[in-house]
Amino acid sequence: MAFTYDLTASGDDLLISKVRLVIPDNDSTAYELEDAEITYFLDQVADNINGAAVLACQMLARRYAQKVGFTADGATVRYGERARAFAERAAELAQSSQGGISSVTLDRSDGFADQVASGEYASRTVYVKV
C-alpha cells in the first residue's frame, strides 16, 4: 500500500501530494486512497489537481454510502456522515473549478499582421472559458 505526501516533491509525487492536500487525505496513519488510485484520477483529468480531487471525493462518498453504520462497545460508526462529507467536498471543489468567462487580446504573429490591423477584421472579442 503506497502513500505519498510531500509538498516539496516534484513530478507525479507532487501532484499526488497536492490532491491529498485538497481532499484532504494527508494523514499517513489513516489515509483513504492509494497513490495508484489518485494517479488514476489525475490521468482522467489531464493532471488537474481539483478535477482529480473531485473524482476522488465522489468515489469516497460512494464507498462510504455503501457501508452500514453500527454501534459496538459504546463506539458508533456513522459511514453516512462520512459519505455526506465527501459528497459536499466534491461539490465544493467542482463549484470552485467552474471558473468564469474572460476576454483576452489575440495578437497575430504571421506575415499578414500589418494588413489585418487596418482591415474589417482588425479587432475581435474572443471569450475563453477559464
PADO-867096 format. One line per 10 residues: number of its first residue (from 1); their letters; for each residue y, x negated, z negated of N, C-alpha, C. Coordinates in nm, 4 decimals, decimal comma, m for minus. Example, Ala and Ser with C-alpha at 12.3 -4.5 7.8 and 13.67 -1.06 7.14 Angstrom:
<pts>
1	as	m0,5690:m1,3190:m0,7800:m0,4500:m1,2300:m0,7800:m0,3300:m1,3200:m0,7800 | m0,2250:m1,2850:m0,7080:m0,1060:m1,3670:m0,7140:0,0030:m1,2900:m0,7870;
</pts>
This chain:
<pts>
1	maftydltas	m0,1161:m0,0843:0,0000:0,0000:0,0000:0,0000:0,1230:m0,0893:0,0000 | 0,2086:m0,0665:0,0971:0,3236:m0,1544:0,1150:0,4527:m0,0854:0,0720 | 0,5334:m0,1594:m0,0023:0,6635:m0,1127:m0,0474:0,7646:m0,2235:m0,0243 | 0,8691:m0,1930:0,0515:0,9758:m0,2888:0,0759:1,1076:m0,2256:0,0358 | 1,1825:m0,2971:m0,0485:1,3178:m0,2544:m0,0821:1,3998:m0,3783:m0,1128 | 1,4743:m0,4242:m0,0128:1,5572:m0,5425:m0,0257:1,6763:m0,5270:0,0684 | 1,7907:m0,4902:0,0136:1,9092:m0,4660:0,0957:1,9729:m0,5941:0,1480 | 1,9179:m0,7101:0,1098:1,9662:m0,8358:0,1657:1,8743:m0,8865:0,2769 | 1,7705:m0,8106:0,3044:1,6752:m0,8492:0,4095:1,7395:m0,8306:0,5465 | 1,6616:m0,8555:0,6492:1,7098:m0,8331:0,7856:1,5993:m0,7660:0,8662;
11	gddlliskvr	1,6359:m0,7188:0,9841:1,5380:m0,6591:1,0745:1,4776:m0,5312:1,0200 | 1,3481:m0,5149:1,0432:1,2775:m0,3931:1,0026:1,2794:m0,3722:0,8515 | 1,2698:m0,4802:0,7752:1,2710:m0,4676:0,6293:1,4032:m0,4088:0,5801 | 1,5137:m0,4471:0,6426:1,6438:m0,3922:0,6040:1,6523:m0,2439:0,6398 | 1,6024:m0,2065:0,7578:1,6024:m0,0654:0,7969:1,5213:0,0187:0,6991 | 1,4029:m0,0285:0,6644:1,3171:0,0419:0,5689:1,3888:0,0556:0,4351 | 1,4520:m0,0518:0,3903:1,5229:m0,0511:0,2623:1,6383:0,0483:0,2632 | 1,7109:0,0557:0,3732:1,8230:0,1490:0,3820:1,7748:0,2938:0,3808 | 1,6639:0,3217:0,4483:1,6083:0,4573:0,4453:1,5671:0,4913:0,3028 | 1,5021:0,3979:0,2347:1,4619:0,4210:0,0956:1,5837:0,4498:0,0073;
21	lvipdndsta	1,6926:0,3793:0,0297:1,8149:0,3990:m0,0481:1,8715:0,5388:m0,0271 | 1,8705:0,5857:0,0966:1,9301:0,7140:0,1309:1,8458:0,8320:0,0823 | 1,7137:0,8181:0,0778:1,6268:0,9328:0,0441:1,6555:0,9887:m0,0964 | 1,6563:0,9281:m0,2072:1,6194:0,7936:m0,2480:1,4693:0,7818:m0,2806 | 1,4175:0,6645:m0,2496:1,2777:0,6323:m0,2762:1,2681:0,4817:m0,2991 | 1,3464:0,4313:m0,3946:1,3575:0,2870:m0,4110:1,3043:0,2350:m0,5440 | 1,2180:0,3103:m0,6095:1,1542:0,2661:m0,7331:1,0156:0,2126:m0,6987 | 0,9982:0,0838:m0,7124:0,8716:0,0209:m0,6720:0,7526:0,0645:m0,7574 | 0,7791:0,1225:m0,8744:0,6689:0,1658:m0,9603:0,6275:0,3105:m0,9344 | 0,7104:0,3848:m0,8602:0,6776:0,5254:m0,8333:0,7373:0,5683:m0,6997;
31	yeledaeity	0,6977:0,5018:m0,5935:0,7544:0,5349:m0,4626:0,6734:0,6431:m0,3929 | 0,7422:0,7146:m0,3031:0,6831:0,8292:m0,2337:0,6202:0,7911:m0,0995 | 0,6822:0,6971:m0,0294:0,6429:0,6666:0,1082:0,6019:0,5206:0,1246 | 0,5048:0,5014:0,2113:0,4643:0,3665:0,2504:0,5620:0,3139:0,3560 | 0,5732:0,1831:0,3671:0,6584:0,1241:0,4702:0,6208:0,1732:0,6099 | 0,4914:0,1866:0,6349:0,4448:0,2305:0,7677:0,4933:0,3715:0,7994 | 0,4997:0,4575:0,6983:0,5489:0,5933:0,7211:0,6977:0,5911:0,7566 | 0,7741:0,5112:0,6845:0,9169:0,5010:0,7130:0,9383:0,4394:0,8512 | 0,8592:0,3399:0,8861:0,8684:0,2788:1,0187:0,8403:0,3827:1,1271 | 0,7438:0,4697:1,1036:0,7147:0,5767:1,1994:0,8374:0,6656:1,2193;
41	fldqvadnin	0,8998:0,7067:1,1092:1,0189:0,7916:1,1196:1,1322:0,7182:1,1915 | 1,1498:0,5901:1,1629:1,2530:0,5118:1,2321:1,2251:0,5056:1,3818 | 1,0989:0,4909:1,4190:1,0614:0,4888:1,5609:1,0937:0,6216:1,6294 | 1,0783:0,7321:1,5563:1,1035:0,8640:1,6138:1,2505:0,8891:1,6452 | 1,3401:0,8190:1,5748:1,4846:0,8434:1,5905:1,5603:0,7175:1,6318 | 1,4916:0,6267:1,6995:1,5530:0,5046:1,7527:1,6280:0,4266:1,6450 | 1,5643:0,4060:1,5299:1,6174:0,3262:1,4189:1,7437:0,3834:1,3551 | 1,7653:0,5129:1,3659:1,8786:0,5778:1,3000:1,8411:0,6023:1,1539 | 1,9165:0,5423:1,0613:1,8838:0,5480:0,9187:1,8826:0,6931:0,8685 | 1,9921:0,7665:0,8917:1,9988:0,9047:0,8430:1,8944:0,9932:0,9092;
51	gaavlacqml	1,8718:0,9734:1,0373:1,7715:1,0532:1,1069:1,6329:1,0317:1,0487 | 1,5991:0,9076:1,0206:1,4689:0,8767:0,9611:1,4593:0,9344:0,8201 | 1,5690:0,9287:0,7452:1,5694:0,9837:0,6095:1,5521:1,1354:0,6123 | 1,6123:1,2024:0,7102:1,5952:1,3477:0,7237:1,4479:1,3798:0,7478 | 1,3857:1,3094:0,8417:1,2438:1,3336:0,8705:1,1571:1,3059:0,7483 | 1,1882:1,1996:0,6768:1,1110:1,1641:0,5580:1,1245:1,2707:0,4499 | 1,2469:1,3165:0,4251:1,2689:1,4198:0,3235:1,2010:1,5506:0,3622 | 1,2050:1,5851:0,4897:1,1370:1,7064:0,5351:0,9869:1,6953:0,5121 | 0,9303:1,5806:0,5420:0,7873:1,5606:0,5218:0,7525:1,5663:0,3726 | 0,8351:1,5049:0,2882:0,8094:1,5078:0,1443:0,8228:1,6498:0,0890;
61	arryaqkvgf	0,9179:1,7261:0,1404:0,9327:1,8657:0,0974:0,8066:1,9443:0,1317 | 0,7544:1,9242:0,2525:0,6307:1,9931:0,2915:0,5126:1,9473:0,2062 | 0,5078:1,8184:0,1767:0,3977:1,7651:0,0951:0,3960:1,8327:m0,0420 | 0,5119:1,8391:m0,1078:0,5166:1,8973:m0,2422:0,5072:2,0494:m0,2400 | 0,5467:2,1131:m0,1324:0,5360:2,2586:m0,1221:0,3899:2,3028:m0,1182 | 0,3018:2,2156:m0,0739:0,1599:2,2490:m0,0636:0,0855:2,2318:m0,1959 | 0,1490:2,1651:m0,2925:0,0822:2,1405:m0,4204:0,1136:2,2512:m0,5202 | 0,0186:2,2758:m0,6069:0,0341:2,3777:m0,7094:0,0786:2,3117:m0,8386 | 0,1826:2,3672:m0,9011:0,2279:2,3164:m1,0300:0,1278:2,3500:m1,1397 | 0,1364:2,2771:m1,2502:0,0433:2,3016:m1,3597:0,1024:2,2526:m1,4914;
71	tadgatvryg	0,0406:2,2980:m1,6003:0,0750:2,2518:m1,7344:m0,0523:2,2017:m1,7991 | m0,0439:2,0811:m1,8551:m0,1594:2,0231:m1,9234:m0,1108:1,9369:m2,0389 | m0,1716:1,9539:m2,1539:m0,1374:1,8748:m2,2725:0,0120:1,8765:m2,3025 | 0,0726:1,9918:m2,2839:0,2142:2,0063:m2,3154:0,3101:1,9558:m2,2092 | 0,2577:1,8984:m2,1016:0,3422:1,8495:m1,9915:0,3306:1,9453:m1,8738 | 0,4456:1,9789:m1,8141:0,4475:2,0686:m1,6996:0,4914:1,9931:m1,5758 | 0,4164:2,0115:m1,4691:0,4497:1,9502:m1,3408:0,4871:2,0631:m1,2459 | 0,6103:2,0568:m1,1937:0,6601:2,1614:m1,1031:0,6851:2,1006:m0,9654 | 0,5848:2,1063:m0,8832:0,5974:2,0498:m0,7490:0,6966:2,1282:m0,6635 | 0,7088:2,2581:m0,6908:0,8031:2,3404:m0,6158:0,9461:2,2893:m0,6284;
81	erarafaera	0,9825:2,2411:m0,7468:1,1171:2,1860:m0,7672:1,1368:2,0579:m0,6863 | 1,0343:1,9752:m0,6824:1,0441:1,8516:m0,6017:1,0557:1,8853:m0,4541 | 0,9775:1,9852:m0,4101:0,9842:2,0284:m0,2700:1,1250:2,0766:m0,2375 | 1,1816:2,1566:m0,3259:1,3159:2,2103:m0,3049:1,4200:2,0976:m0,3035 | 1,4048:2,0000:m0,3918:1,4996:1,8879:m0,3973:1,4957:1,8073:m0,2678 | 1,3761:1,7810:m0,2166:1,3665:1,7054:m0,0915:1,4182:1,7867:0,0268 | 1,3929:1,9178:0,0262:1,4445:2,0023:0,1342:1,5972:2,0052:0,1316 | 1,6559:2,0128:0,0123:1,8017:2,0112:0,0004:1,8593:1,8774:0,0457 | 1,7912:1,7691:0,0103:1,8386:1,6360:0,0525:1,8311:1,6241:0,2043 | 1,7245:1,6742:0,2654:1,7123:1,6710:0,4114:1,8273:1,7485:0,4752;
91	aelaqssqgg	1,8602:1,8641:0,4187:1,9700:1,9447:0,4726:2,1042:1,8718:0,4582 | 2,1267:1,8077:0,3436:2,2500:1,7307:0,3224:2,2631:1,6196:0,4263 | 2,1554:1,5455:0,4449:2,1580:1,4343:0,5396:2,1762:1,4835:0,6822 | 2,1104:1,5931:0,7166:2,1242:1,6476:0,8518:2,2679:1,6933:0,8752 | 2,3280:1,7558:0,7748:2,4663:1,8017:0,7869:2,5608:1,6831:0,8049 | 2,5397:1,5768:0,7300:2,6287:1,4603:0,7413:2,6078:1,3858:0,8724 | 2,4949:1,4078:0,9371:2,4666:1,3410:1,0645:2,5184:1,4189:1,1847 | 2,5698:1,5397:1,1616:2,6141:1,6231:1,2730:2,7295:1,5607:1,3489 | 2,8150:1,4886:1,2799:2,9278:1,4244:1,3480:3,0302:1,5259:1,3924 | 3,1078:1,4902:1,4897:3,2109:1,5773:1,5409:3,2403:1,5396:1,6842;
101	issvtldrsd	3,3456:1,5950:1,7354:3,3840:1,5646:1,8730:3,5067:1,4760:1,8685 | 3,5058:1,3748:1,9500:3,6160:1,2803:1,9543:3,6508:1,2516:2,0992 | 3,7769:1,2193:2,1255:3,8150:1,1815:2,2613:3,8335:1,0310:2,2670 | 3,8014:0,9749:2,3803:3,8129:0,8309:2,3992:3,8803:0,8035:2,5329 | 3,9421:0,6888:2,5425:4,0036:0,6474:2,6674:3,9059:0,5580:2,7422 | 3,8851:0,5883:2,8688:3,7954:0,5083:2,9510:3,8794:0,4281:3,0496 | 3,8575:0,2998:3,0541:3,9284:0,2133:3,1483:3,8332:0,1710:3,2583 | 3,8794:0,1865:3,3823:3,7974:0,1399:3,4948:3,8068:m0,0106:3,5028 | 3,6964:m0,0734:3,5282:3,6970:m0,2191:3,5402:3,6378:m0,2630:3,6733 | 3,6390:m0,1740:3,7712:3,5886:m0,2121:3,9025:3,7058:m0,2522:3,9929;
111	gfadqvasge	3,6819:m0,2796:4,1159:3,7854:m0,3248:4,2081:3,8833:m0,2175:4,2507 | 3,8582:m0,0935:4,2161:3,9444:0,0159:4,2597:4,0353:0,0680:4,1480 | 4,0415:m0,0006:4,0361:4,1190:0,0466:3,9221:4,2665:0,0654:3,9568 | 4,3262:m0,0239:4,0383:4,4689:m0,0129:4,0721:4,4960:0,1099:4,1583 | 4,4078:0,1391:4,2544:4,4278:0,2537:4,3416:4,4135:0,3858:4,2651 | 4,3228:0,3913:4,1705:4,2976:0,5134:4,0962:4,4113:0,5434:3,9991 | 4,4781:0,4418:3,9494:4,5827:0,4611:3,8492:4,6940:0,5527:3,8982 | 4,7190:0,5592:4,0261:4,8265:0,6444:4,0769:4,7745:0,7666:4,1523 | 4,6437:0,7874:4,1568:4,5863:0,9000:4,2306:4,5722:1,0240:4,1452 | 4,5110:1,1267:4,2037:4,4964:1,2529:4,1327:4,3975:1,2449:4,0165;
121	yasrtvyvkv	4,3139:1,1395:4,0130:4,2177:1,1230:3,9044:4,2591:1,0110:3,8096 | 4,3877:0,9882:3,7985:4,4386:0,8777:3,7167:4,4061:0,8967:3,5695 | 4,4076:1,0184:3,5215:4,3849:1,0436:3,3799:4,2869:1,1587:3,3636 | 4,1989:1,1443:3,2704:4,0999:1,2485:3,2460:4,0563:1,2384:3,1001 | 4,0454:1,3495:3,0340:3,9984:1,3515:2,8959:3,8482:1,3722:2,8972 | 3,7795:1,2882:2,8239:3,6344:1,2957:2,8136:3,6014:1,3144:2,6660 | 3,5190:1,4120:2,6336:3,4785:1,4376:2,4953:3,3375:1,3832:2,4740 | 3,3219:1,3094:2,3657:3,1955:1,2477:2,3346:3,1529:1,2948:2,1965 | 3,0323:1,3476:2,1842:2,9824:1,3883:2,0527:2,9370:1,2641:1,9798 | 2,9894:1,2419:1,8595:2,9539:1,1248:1,7789:2,8804:1,1649:1,6555;
</pts>
